[in-house]
Amino acid sequence: QEGVQQEGAQQPAPATAPSQGGVNSPVNVTTTVDANTS
């Protein structure tokens, strides 16, 4: 279930990713999502 939640979270996350570092940083997006989940 956690894996499914992360995938769903990644969809809205990309909009935030460009603001942080750009589309080239998909890993940072996942890290941000994990931080918010924590």
HELIX and SHEET records of a PDB file:
HELIX    1   1 GLU A    2  GLN A   10  1                                   9    
HELIX    2   2 ALA A   13  GLN A   20  1                                   8    
HELIX    3   3 PRO A   26  THR A   37  1                                  12    
END                                                                             
